[in-house]
Amino acid sequence: MDIRTRRLDLIAFIAVLVTGVVLIWLGVPPETLTAVGVGLSGLYGALHVHFGRAVSAPYGTP
């Protein structure tokens, strides 16, 4: 795992954590917070896999 991937993972983790704290501070119900957290995690996972393949694929491969 290179430093860019680690940095991206840390930024995503902090962004989700801060989003959760702000939503709790605003009084959002826990059920909604759970849905938002799962949605953001799923989105990050899908993008991480997609861009990870694009970066690691050799030149000329589909």
N, C-alpha and C positions, 0 to 999 in steps of 0.2 A: 504494500500500500504506500503510495507516494505522498508527499507532503500536501499536494493540492487536494487529494481525496480526503485526507484527514482534516484539512482546513474546512472543506465543504461540509463534511459531517459535523464538525463542531459548530459551524454557522447555522446549519439546519437545526441542530439540537437546541441551540440557544434561542433561535427564532420561535420554535414551537413552545419552549419553556416560557419565554416572555409573552407570547400570545396567550397561553394559559393563565399566567398571572394577571394580565390585563383584563381578560374576560372574567376571572373570578372577582377582581377588584370592581368591575362594572356590575356585578351581581347576576351574571349569566348562570342559569341552572346547570348543575353538574351533568345532566344528560346531554345537554347541548355541547358542553365542553368536551365530553367524551367523543361525540360525533365529529367535532372539529379536529380534535387530536388524531383520531383514526384517519380522517380524510387527508389531513396534511401529511401524515406518515405514509399513507398509501401513495399520495402524489409524489413525495420525495423518493420513495422506493422505485416507482415506475420511471421517473426521470433519471435516477441514479443508474439503473440498469440500462436504460436506453442510451444515455450519453457515455456510460462506461464501455459499452460495446463499440460505439462510434469512435472513441478515442483509442481503444486497444486493437481495433481491426487493422490489419495490414493494408497498405495502399492497394487499391484495385479490387478489393473484395466487396461483394454486395452487402 
